[in-house]
Every structure is written in structure tokens, then in C-alpha cells.
Amino acid sequence: MLQGAYANNAGMGACLNCSIGKYGNQTGQKEESSCIFCKPGTSNSYSGLTSCVECAAGRYSRGQKCYRGVRFE
């Protein structure tokens, strides 16, 4: 098994990627729930990644993408 992916059924021909906005940093993940959400201030735009990247100064994230400006809740 690869990092950034999981296999939820024994005998799967291919692993499933952790979805956009999440990452997997361990091998042998068996559930999609073992994929970790990107922390605030980080993001990733692709599935199957092993980490998230920091947003540039003056940007915030919602996990999948970094946005320009101030975040209002």
C-alpha cells in the first residue's frame, strides 16, 4: 500500500486515494476516515497526497484551496 491512499476491502486491485483536502501519511490505511484533514492555514488541491502545504502569507484555507484575504466566520 502507498501513503496517501487506503484499501477498504481485502484483495482490492488498487488503493483509493485520500480525497482533496485530506492526506495520508502512513501505509496500510484501511478506511477513508484514516485520511487526515488539512489543518487551518494549509491545503492540498489533489487527491492521494501525503501532506498539505502552507498557504502564502495573507491567505487562509478551507482544506482544499488557499484564498486571498481575511477569513470571516
C-alpha positions as CSV (number, residue, x, y, z in Angstrom):
1,M,0.0,0.0,0.0
2,L,1.0,3.6,-0.6
3,Q,0.9,6.6,1.6
4,G,-1.9,9.0,0.6
5,A,-4.2,6.0,-0.1
6,Y,-6.3,3.4,1.6
7,A,-7.8,0.0,0.8
8,N,-11.1,-0.7,2.5
9,N,-11.6,-4.2,1.1
10,A,-9.2,-7.1,1.1
11,G,-8.0,-8.1,-2.3
12,M,-8.6,-4.8,-3.9
13,G,-6.6,-4.4,-7.2
14,A,-5.8,-0.8,-6.5
15,C,-5.9,1.5,-3.5
16,L,-8.3,4.5,-3.2
17,N,-6.7,8.0,-2.8
18,C,-7.4,10.2,0.1
19,S,-9.7,12.9,-1.1
20,I,-8.8,16.5,-1.9
21,G,-8.3,18.5,1.3
22,K,-7.1,15.4,3.2
23,Y,-3.8,13.4,3.2
24,G,-2.4,10.1,4.3
25,N,1.0,9.8,5.9
26,Q,1.0,6.1,6.7
27,T,1.0,2.9,4.7
28,G,-1.7,0.3,5.4
29,Q,-4.6,2.6,5.9
30,K,-7.9,0.6,5.7
31,E,-10.5,3.3,5.9
32,E,-11.1,6.7,4.3
33,S,-11.6,8.0,7.8
34,S,-7.9,7.4,8.4
35,C,-7.1,10.2,5.9
36,I,-6.4,13.4,7.8
37,F,-8.0,16.8,7.1
38,C,-5.5,19.6,6.2
39,K,-5.0,21.9,9.2
40,P,-6.2,25.5,9.0
41,G,-3.6,27.6,7.0
42,T,-2.7,24.6,4.9
43,S,-4.3,23.0,1.8
44,N,-3.9,20.5,-1.0
45,S,-5.7,20.5,-4.4
46,Y,-5.1,16.9,-5.4
47,S,-6.2,13.5,-4.1
48,G,-3.7,10.9,-2.9
49,L,-1.2,13.3,-1.3
50,T,1.0,12.6,1.8
51,S,0.9,16.1,3.3
52,C,-0.7,19.6,2.9
53,V,1.2,22.8,2.0
54,E,1.2,26.1,3.9
55,C,-0.8,28.9,2.4
56,A,1.2,32.0,1.5
57,A,1.1,35.0,3.8
58,G,-2.2,36.8,3.7
59,R,-4.1,33.8,2.7
60,Y,-6.4,31.3,4.6
61,S,-7.6,27.8,3.7
62,R,-10.7,25.7,3.8
63,G,-8.6,22.5,3.3
64,Q,-8.8,22.3,-0.5
65,K,-7.6,25.7,-1.5
66,C,-5.9,28.8,-0.2
67,Y,-7.9,32.0,-0.5
68,R,-6.7,35.6,-0.5
69,G,-8.0,38.0,2.2
70,V,-9.3,37.8,5.7
71,R,-11.4,34.9,6.8
72,F,-14.6,35.9,8.5
73,E,-16.7,33.3,10.3
